[in-house]
Structures are given as C-alpha cells and as structure tokens.
C-alpha cells in the first residue's frame, strides 16, 4: 500500500509548515499541538500528550490480542540559523530543521493516514512523536514517564534520512549502528592575582592546556569497532577578558564517543582520571559534570531481516552498512523497552550534510519512509499480505 497523490501533496504542505516553525529540544509545545491537531482527524483510538515533556503518541488498537509496534520520530529542531531562500524557510531566528525531523514527523503522519484507511487487524500500532532527541534527553524522559508503561512495545522502529546516498536507498545494519556519546564539562578553580604578580595567585592556564593535550591522547580512531574512542574538545574558557587579572577559573568541554556503552564507561573513567590528576598536580579545585548523554544504538538482527524484506517488496535499493555511524541517536534507549532497530533512507548525493545551515529534507522520500514504516508494521503484526 502506498500514499496517493492527494495525500502526498497534503503531507508535503505539512512538512513545509513544520519546517517553517521549528522549536528547540524540550520546548516543542507548538509543534506538539500541531501534530496532535492533525492526528485526531486521522482516526486513532487514543492520543496521549505531554509524554516525557512534550511528546505525543497516537495509538491504533485493534482491540484483539497481538503484538505492539512502536514507530518513532522526533519533534525538535536545532539551534542553527537557516541559510536558504526557500519559501518555507524557518521563521524562527537561530532555529531550524537542519536534521530533517520535519520530514520524519511527516512520514509518521503519512502512516497515520494509511492506518486510518486500514487499521490493524490484531495488536496495536503506536506512533510516537518524541521530544528532545538532539540533547539525548527525550527518549529517556518518555520511557521514564509512567504513562509509557501502558504503551510498552514489543518492537520499536525509527528511521533517519541520510544525505550522501542515492534517494530512496534503504541502508541497513544489524548490531551496533550509532555511537554512544556524552559531553563532559571540566571546571577548574584557582585564585586570581594581579597580572603583574601572577605568582601570588593560582592560575589554571597550564592545567587547562595539559588536560586538553591528555584528552586528545585518549582517542583511538583507527577502526569503528569495540575499541573505538574519540574525544573532541568543543569549547574552552579561561579567566576573564581583562589584561590586568591573572585567571582563577577555567572550563573545558569535550564530547566523548565510543561504539559501545561498556567502552564509554572506560573512556569516562579515563577522562575523569586525566582531570583529577592534573587538577591535583596544580593544586586546583575540580568539578566534573555531564550533559547530552546518548547510549549506543544497537539494531536487533531479526528486525533488520524484516526491514530488508519490506524494502524488497517495495522494490527499493538496499545497501548494507559495514560500520556504525559516529553520530549518536537517543533511539538506542528503546532497546531497553523491546526489540528495536533504526534504518536509514538516502536523501540524495548532492544534498548538504545534516546540521549544515542550508540543509533541507527532500520531499521525494516522504513516500519511501512512510511505505517502509507501514510495510514493516504489517509484517510484524502478521499482516504482510495487505
């Protein structure tokens, strides 16, 4: 089953409206209401709002025993100023949909259109519009929401569009598919002094330089396997902008990245040791904190088989991935709730990369992603003859 021309036209209009009005992670209030208002007209048996903050879930329940299939997309945009001359470019200063979440939401609304016409004969389908993916907080917040217990799925599936690959190509990989990552914030505190007498204070300058050097030495990027580790220093601040004052404070931000959660634990321990030893050597107070914490994302092999069969039935080109991606996805959290898998759809060879200021989701793949979601859902519910 595929969307008809009128449905594609309507979904394209919806995608453009979403693109023009992005909201940042955790603040997707208007986006969530926009989605809710469209969902209620598409025949779900229940719509749950405020999940994990601003999340929305539409439930299509057959009322008969069977499996529960959750399809997930993301509500949030990015803190990026869009650079484009599109008629539907972002109207929100400093915020844009440069990751294509507007397209992902549109695809799930397309699935809702299909389910309205052909509701499940057994089990149920849950369409989850998740908040705060970009910060790594959303999936965890949804799963920890008490109301999610009643939505507990047997299977969870998500997709991401992927520039740099031919349009409509379905990219698959069992096992490790997205890296674990987290941001570490290292704060050092000493004592200010007059710049003419720095010896009377306690400056964190040399310690800052040493920590950056040692953090860089923790990277091992030769292969994207279980031993892979990458530390990227993303921000550094030292003292105040005053030529007469030797600094007392410094802050170093770095992103830690590994293929597995176990390796992340080891890398975190190593990074903390670097900070602790250096701070102690220089007599500085130390505070370490974390943000943007993403678990590794591992695809269930059996679900990848189902996705492969769906792509074959739809006549789509399939590409098998040899290595996981370095980027992270908080969809990995759903692996704790049931079997989960994320697949990817090529967004075009000439397309700007994700998070580029001129990126725009290609409307041509709305049909592709929607059909993959729907076909795989039917297969998992035992209705692949539909």
C-alpha positions as CSV (number, residue, x, y, z in Angstrom):
1,X,0.0,0.0,0.0
2,X,1.2,3.5,-0.9
3,X,0.0,7.0,-0.3
4,X,-2.0,8.5,-3.2
5,X,-1.1,11.8,-4.9
6,X,-3.5,13.9,-2.9
7,X,-2.1,12.5,0.4
8,X,1.5,13.2,-0.8
9,X,0.5,16.8,-1.7
10,X,-1.1,17.3,1.7
11,X,1.9,15.8,3.6
12,X,4.3,18.0,1.6
13,X,2.3,21.1,2.7
14,X,2.5,19.8,6.3
15,X,6.3,19.2,6.0
16,X,6.8,22.8,4.8
17,X,4.7,24.2,7.7
18,X,6.7,22.2,10.2
19,X,10.0,23.3,8.6
20,X,9.0,27.0,8.9
21,X,8.2,26.7,12.6
22,X,11.0,24.7,14.4
23,X,11.3,24.6,18.1
24,X,14.3,23.6,20.3
25,X,14.6,20.4,22.3
26,X,12.2,20.3,25.3
27,X,10.3,23.4,24.1
28,X,8.3,21.8,21.2
29,X,5.0,23.0,22.5
30,X,3.5,24.4,19.3
31,X,5.0,21.6,17.2
32,X,3.3,19.0,19.6
33,X,0.0,20.8,19.3
34,X,0.3,21.0,15.5
35,X,0.9,17.2,15.4
36,X,-1.9,16.5,17.9
37,X,-4.4,18.5,15.9
38,X,-3.6,16.5,12.7
39,X,-3.6,13.1,14.5
40,X,-7.1,13.5,16.0
41,X,-8.5,13.8,12.5
42,X,-6.8,10.6,11.4
43,X,-8.8,8.1,13.5
44,X,-6.5,6.9,16.3
45,X,-8.1,5.1,19.2
46,X,-6.2,7.2,21.7
47,X,-3.8,10.2,21.6
48,X,-1.5,10.7,24.6
49,X,0.1,14.2,25.0
50,X,2.8,15.5,27.3
51,X,4.8,12.3,27.2
52,X,8.3,13.0,28.6
53,X,7.5,16.7,28.4
54,X,6.0,17.5,25.0
55,X,5.8,14.1,23.4
56,X,2.7,12.9,21.5
57,X,1.6,9.3,20.9
58,X,-1.2,8.1,18.7
59,X,-2.5,4.6,19.4
60,X,-4.2,2.4,16.7
61,X,-5.6,-0.5,18.7
62,X,-7.3,-3.4,17.1
63,X,-8.8,-4.5,20.4
64,X,-7.6,-8.0,19.7
65,X,-4.5,-9.8,21.1
66,X,-1.3,-9.3,19.2
67,X,2.0,-7.5,19.2
68,X,2.6,-3.8,19.8
69,X,4.7,-2.0,17.2
70,X,6.0,1.5,18.1
71,X,7.2,3.8,15.3
72,X,9.2,6.8,16.5
73,X,10.1,10.2,15.1
74,X,11.5,13.4,16.6
75,X,9.8,16.8,17.3
76,X,12.8,19.0,17.8
77,X,14.8,21.4,15.6
78,X,18.4,22.7,16.1
79,X,20.0,25.9,17.3
80,X,21.1,26.7,13.8
81,X,20.3,29.8,11.7
82,X,18.9,28.6,8.4
83,X,20.6,29.8,5.2
84,X,18.3,29.4,2.3
85,X,15.8,31.2,0.0
86,X,13.1,28.6,0.5
87,X,9.5,30.0,0.5
88,X,9.0,27.9,3.7
89,X,12.4,28.7,5.4
90,X,12.5,28.9,9.2
91,X,10.7,31.9,10.6
92,X,12.3,31.4,14.0
93,X,15.6,33.2,14.4
94,X,18.5,30.9,15.3
95,X,16.5,27.7,15.0
96,X,16.0,25.4,12.0
97,X,15.1,21.8,11.0
98,X,18.6,21.0,9.6
99,X,18.4,17.4,10.7
100,X,15.2,16.6,8.8
101,X,13.0,15.9,11.8
102,X,10.2,17.8,10.0
103,X,10.3,15.1,7.3
104,X,10.4,12.3,9.9
105,X,7.2,13.7,11.6
106,X,5.6,14.0,8.2
107,X,6.3,10.3,7.4
108,X,4.6,9.2,10.6
109,X,1.6,11.3,9.8
110,X,1.6,9.5,6.5
111,X,1.5,6.2,8.4
112,X,-1.5,7.6,10.3
113,X,-3.3,8.2,7.0
114,X,-2.7,4.6,6.0
115,X,-3.8,3.3,9.4
116,X,-7.0,5.3,9.2
117,X,-7.8,3.5,5.9
118,X,-6.5,0.1,7.0
119,X,-6.5,-0.2,10.8
120,X,-4.6,-3.2,12.3
121,X,-6.5,-6.5,12.5
122,X,-4.6,-7.6,15.6
123,X,-2.4,-6.0,18.2
124,X,-1.7,-2.2,18.0
125,X,0.4,0.4,16.4
126,X,1.9,3.3,18.4
127,X,3.1,6.4,16.6
128,X,5.4,8.3,18.9
129,X,6.5,11.9,18.2
130,X,9.3,12.2,20.7
131,X,10.8,15.4,22.2
132,X,14.4,16.4,22.7
133,X,16.3,13.9,20.6
134,X,19.1,16.4,19.8
135,X,20.1,16.7,23.5
136,X,19.8,13.0,24.3
137,X,17.1,13.6,26.9
138,X,13.9,12.9,25.1
139,X,13.8,9.1,24.7
140,X,14.8,8.6,28.3
141,X,12.1,11.0,29.5
142,X,9.4,9.3,27.5
143,X,10.4,5.8,28.8
144,X,10.5,7.1,32.4
145,X,7.0,8.6,32.0
146,X,4.6,6.5,34.0
147,X,2.1,6.5,31.1
148,X,4.6,4.9,28.8
149,X,4.1,1.6,30.8
150,X,0.7,1.2,29.1
151,X,2.4,1.8,25.7
152,X,5.3,-0.7,26.2
153,X,6.0,-2.1,22.7
154,X,7.2,-5.4,21.6
155,X,9.1,-3.7,18.7
156,X,10.3,-0.2,18.2
157,X,11.4,1.2,14.8
158,X,12.8,4.5,13.7
159,X,14.5,5.9,10.6
160,X,16.8,8.8,9.7
161,X,17.3,10.4,6.4
162,X,20.9,10.4,5.2
163,X,22.4,12.8,2.7
164,X,25.3,11.4,0.7
165,X,23.4,8.4,-0.5
166,X,21.1,8.0,-3.5
167,X,17.5,9.0,-3.0
168,X,15.2,6.2,-1.7
169,X,18.1,3.8,-0.9
170,X,17.4,1.9,2.3
171,X,20.5,1.4,4.4
172,X,20.6,-1.4,6.9
173,X,23.0,-2.7,9.6
174,X,22.4,-5.3,12.3
175,X,24.1,-4.7,15.7
176,X,25.9,-1.5,16.6
177,X,24.7,1.3,14.3
178,X,25.1,4.6,16.3
179,X,27.8,5.5,18.8
180,X,27.4,6.3,22.4
181,X,28.4,9.8,23.3
182,X,28.3,12.3,26.1
183,X,29.5,15.8,26.8
184,X,32.0,16.2,29.7
185,X,32.4,19.6,31.4
186,X,35.6,20.1,33.4
187,X,35.7,23.1,35.6
188,X,38.9,24.2,37.3
189,X,39.1,26.8,40.1
190,X,42.2,28.5,41.5
191,X,42.7,32.1,42.7
192,X,43.0,35.4,40.8
193,X,46.0,37.7,41.0
194,X,47.2,40.9,39.5
195,X,48.6,40.2,36.1
196,X,51.9,41.8,37.2
197,X,52.2,39.3,40.1
198,X,50.7,36.0,38.8
199,X,52.8,34.1,41.4
200,X,50.5,35.4,44.2
201,X,47.5,33.7,42.7
202,X,46.8,30.2,41.3
203,X,46.1,30.1,37.6
204,X,44.5,27.1,35.8
205,X,46.1,28.1,32.5
206,X,48.8,25.4,32.3
207,X,46.5,22.8,33.7
208,X,43.9,23.6,31.0
209,X,46.5,23.2,28.3
210,X,47.7,19.9,29.8
211,X,44.1,18.5,30.1
212,X,43.3,19.3,26.5
213,X,46.5,17.6,25.4
214,X,45.9,14.5,27.5
215,X,42.2,14.2,26.5
216,X,43.3,14.2,22.9
217,X,45.6,11.3,23.6
218,X,42.6,9.2,24.7
219,X,41.3,9.0,21.1
220,X,41.7,5.7,19.2
221,X,40.0,6.2,15.8
222,X,41.8,3.6,13.6
223,X,38.7,1.4,13.4
224,X,35.0,1.7,14.2
225,X,34.9,-1.3,16.4
226,X,34.6,-2.0,20.1
227,X,38.0,-0.3,20.8
228,X,37.0,2.9,19.0
229,X,37.1,6.1,21.1
230,X,37.1,9.7,20.2
231,X,37.5,12.8,22.4
232,X,36.6,16.1,20.7
233,X,37.3,19.3,22.6
234,X,34.4,21.6,21.6
235,X,34.8,24.6,24.0
236,X,37.3,26.2,26.3
237,X,37.2,29.3,28.6
238,X,40.0,30.7,30.7
239,X,39.6,33.6,33.1
240,X,38.0,37.0,32.3
241,X,38.6,39.4,29.4
242,X,40.8,41.7,31.5
243,X,44.5,42.2,30.8
244,X,45.2,43.2,34.4
245,X,43.9,40.0,36.0
246,X,45.6,36.6,36.1
247,X,42.8,33.9,35.8
248,X,41.2,31.8,38.6
249,X,38.7,29.8,36.6
250,X,38.7,27.6,33.5
251,X,36.2,25.4,31.8
252,X,36.8,22.7,29.2
253,X,34.0,21.0,27.3
254,X,34.6,17.8,25.3
255,X,32.5,15.2,23.6
256,X,33.3,11.6,24.4
257,X,32.3,9.0,21.8
258,X,32.5,5.2,21.6
259,X,30.8,2.3,19.7
260,X,29.6,0.5,22.9
261,X,28.3,1.5,26.3
262,X,30.9,-0.5,28.0
263,X,33.7,1.3,26.2
264,X,32.0,4.6,27.1
265,X,32.3,3.6,30.8
266,X,36.0,3.1,30.3
267,X,36.5,6.3,28.4
268,X,34.6,8.3,31.1
269,X,36.9,6.8,33.8
270,X,40.0,7.7,31.8
271,X,38.8,11.3,31.1
272,X,38.0,11.8,34.8
273,X,41.4,10.5,35.8
274,X,43.1,13.0,33.4
275,X,41.2,15.8,35.0
276,X,41.7,14.7,38.6
277,X,45.4,14.0,38.3
278,X,46.1,17.3,36.5
279,X,44.0,19.4,38.9
280,X,45.7,17.7,41.9
281,X,49.1,18.4,40.4
282,X,48.4,22.1,40.0
283,X,46.5,22.5,43.3
284,X,43.2,23.4,41.7
285,X,39.6,22.6,42.7
286,X,37.8,20.5,40.2
287,X,34.2,19.9,39.3
288,X,33.1,17.4,36.5
289,X,29.6,17.3,35.1
290,X,27.9,15.7,32.1
291,X,25.2,16.6,29.5
292,X,23.9,15.3,26.2
293,X,24.2,11.7,27.2
294,X,23.4,9.2,24.5
295,X,23.5,5.4,24.8
296,X,24.8,3.3,22.0
297,X,22.2,2.3,19.4
298,X,22.1,-1.5,18.6
299,X,19.8,-2.9,15.9
300,X,18.0,-6.2,16.6
301,X,19.1,-8.6,13.8
302,X,15.7,-10.1,13.4
303,X,14.1,-6.7,12.9
304,X,16.7,-5.9,10.3
305,X,15.6,-9.0,8.4
306,X,12.0,-7.7,8.5
307,X,13.1,-4.3,7.2
308,X,15.1,-5.9,4.4
309,X,12.0,-7.9,3.3
310,X,9.9,-4.7,3.4
311,X,12.4,-2.9,1.2
312,X,12.5,-5.9,-1.3
313,X,8.7,-5.9,-1.5
314,X,8.6,-2.2,-2.2
315,X,11.3,-2.6,-4.9
316,X,13.8,-0.3,-3.1
317,X,17.5,-0.5,-3.4
318,X,19.2,-1.9,-0.3
319,X,22.7,-1.0,0.9
320,X,24.3,-2.9,3.7
321,X,26.5,-0.8,6.0
322,X,29.8,-2.2,7.2
323,X,30.4,0.2,10.1
324,X,28.3,2.0,12.6
325,X,27.9,5.8,12.3
326,X,29.9,8.0,14.5
327,X,26.9,10.2,15.3
328,X,24.6,9.4,18.2
329,X,20.9,8.8,18.4
330,X,18.9,8.6,21.6
331,X,16.6,6.0,20.0
332,X,19.1,3.5,21.5
333,X,17.2,3.9,24.8
334,X,14.2,2.0,23.3
335,X,16.4,-1.2,23.1
336,X,15.6,-1.5,26.9
337,X,11.9,-1.4,26.1
338,X,11.8,-4.1,23.4
339,X,13.4,-5.2,20.2
340,X,14.5,-2.1,18.3
341,X,16.0,-1.1,15.0
342,X,16.8,2.1,13.1
343,X,17.1,2.2,9.4
344,X,18.2,4.9,7.0
345,X,16.9,6.4,3.8
346,X,19.2,8.0,1.3
347,X,18.4,11.8,1.0
348,X,20.4,12.4,-2.2
349,X,24.1,12.7,-3.3
350,X,24.0,16.4,-3.9
351,X,22.3,17.2,-0.6
352,X,24.0,19.3,2.1
353,X,25.0,17.3,5.1
354,X,22.9,17.0,8.2
355,X,23.2,20.1,10.5
356,X,24.5,22.2,7.7
357,X,22.7,25.6,7.6
358,X,21.4,25.1,4.1
359,X,20.1,21.5,4.6
360,X,16.5,20.8,3.7
361,X,14.7,17.4,3.9
362,X,13.9,16.1,0.4
363,X,10.1,15.8,-0.1
364,X,10.7,13.0,-2.6
365,X,11.4,10.5,0.2
366,X,8.2,11.1,2.2
367,X,6.6,8.2,0.3
368,X,9.7,6.0,0.8
369,X,9.9,6.3,4.6
370,X,6.2,6.1,5.1
371,X,5.9,2.9,3.0
372,X,8.8,1.3,4.8
373,X,7.2,2.1,8.2
374,X,3.8,0.8,7.1
375,X,5.0,-2.3,5.3
376,X,7.3,-3.4,8.2
377,X,4.5,-2.8,10.7
378,X,2.2,-5.0,8.7
379,X,4.8,-7.7,8.6
380,X,5.4,-7.6,12.4
381,X,1.7,-7.8,13.0
382,X,1.4,-10.8,10.7
383,X,-0.5,-8.9,8.1
384,X,2.1,-8.8,5.3
385,X,-0.5,-9.9,2.8
386,X,-2.2,-6.5,2.9
